[in-house]
Amino acid sequence: MEKLQEETMTNSQIPKARKNGLVIQETGDEVLVYDVDSNRAHCLNRTAAFVWKSCDGRRSVPEIAALLGKELANKVDEDLVWLAIDQLSNESLLESGIRLKRSGFSRRDAIRKIGLAAAVTLPVVAMLSFPNGALAVTCAASYCGTNDPGNGCGGGQYCCNSGGLYRCQVAPCSTPC
Amino acid sequence: MHEAFQHDFETGRWSGRIGFALHGVSFGIRFDDAAAGEVVRRIVPRAALPSDYLSSEHRFSLISAGGDGANGLFFDTRDFEPVLKFDRLDGGTEKGLETKFQFALALAAAPRLFFLHAGAVAIGNIGVLVLGRTGSGKTTLVGELLRRGADLCTDDCAILDPAGNLYPNPAPLAVRTGDGRAFRGPEEFGSIAASRVVPVALVVAARYEHGAAWAPEAEASGGGAFNVLGNLFYPPAIREFPRETLGFAGLIAKRGIYSGTRGEATEVAEWIFGTIGRGHG
């Protein structure tokens, strides 16, 4: 993941924001997105939200970088846009089938490089996963880590945090609450 | 499953039924013996008002004398989805049943009501939410707010409407002790249970860390909304009402969410009263 494949930019690399199966809520400069298919919510900070909204399937990365620069009244490195695109793509918020790679792009290097300049907030796409589980298999967060009967699992099962989800399991929890 | 329930109902399997309304949403639960009925009366939220079982929007069945594999709480109007199955309805089961019943109520009440995993108090005519996962020190902070004159809305499960109004859902505070939890009513903190609906004007997400000083940061609206989503009392409910849930989270975030680590709860409580006194909200 760190070192992405070397490719030249082609039309297939024009990013396009995914719209289908998403519920979108703008909150100030940031955007909340709920993905109906994956049952996950995302929070895009101002930079990530701007890049995402600019991915209209026509604009290239340099064009998006220029637009973002105007918006933020600062010079914006293309790597910043690639960094956003990388995260948006990982979270399935861009149309699939587009090969969004850039020659020699490395997320770690980009963060180091852009972070040092620090004139613009780095793009962040936070993710929150929700349980699909039926009532019977979920438990109360306040009882996490215990097999207390009050956890709602029944039968002495433990209530454990599984990636932010609270689920019942027979074995003691192996992850912190 | 459905036919069996119907048949049993008609042949008098049920010993009783209770209807109740929770802030405008009506529920009904039937039970198959008198002891189960006593349990039902104890797990119905204290803020509930009596209602008509037969016209209730959401109905449940509690079976405690059904024999092997048949006992449990079932959500009748969701195709008899099991809420909790158990062998015997004893004290331990009752605690779990109460938790799961609240999950089911949260699911059923959405999107007219949203349940958050949060403490909540009313200070004058202003509602304050205290967000936090288990072990974050939520109950300690709520207790400190009560000592300073706030009224208790809830210790653990805040009920709000889509406009951000906070409804009373009082229950004793579950205070951690060396060997478990002790339940203490608001009067033990010199306070009372809130009986009025108040708009939420301030949200605090304070995480306890020994020796930390409270220097909260205002969360950006998206991050704040995300924090609200992360504290949904029954998170799977978002799947059924995503648009309404995101809208609700965004609205609460706009009221002002402040997060940070705290040391002593007294420091945060003082800050909360000071912030409200300065006209926040």
Interface residues (C-beta under 8 A of the other chain):
Chain A: V23 Q25 T27 G28 D29 E30 V31 L32 Y34 V36 N39 A41 C43 L44 N45 R46 A49 A126 L128 F130 P131 N132 G133 A134 L135 A136 T138 C139 A140 A141 S142 Y143 C144 G145 D148 P149 G150 N151 G152 C153 G154 G155 G164 L165 C177
Chain B: F75 E81 P82 V83 L84 K85 F86 D87 G91 G92 T93 K95 G96 L97 E98 T99 K100 F103 A104 L107 H117 R133 T134 G135 D156 A174 G180 A220 S221 G222 G223 G224 A225 F226 L229 G230 Y234 P235 P236 I238 R239 P242 R243 T245 L246 G247 A249 G250 A253 K254
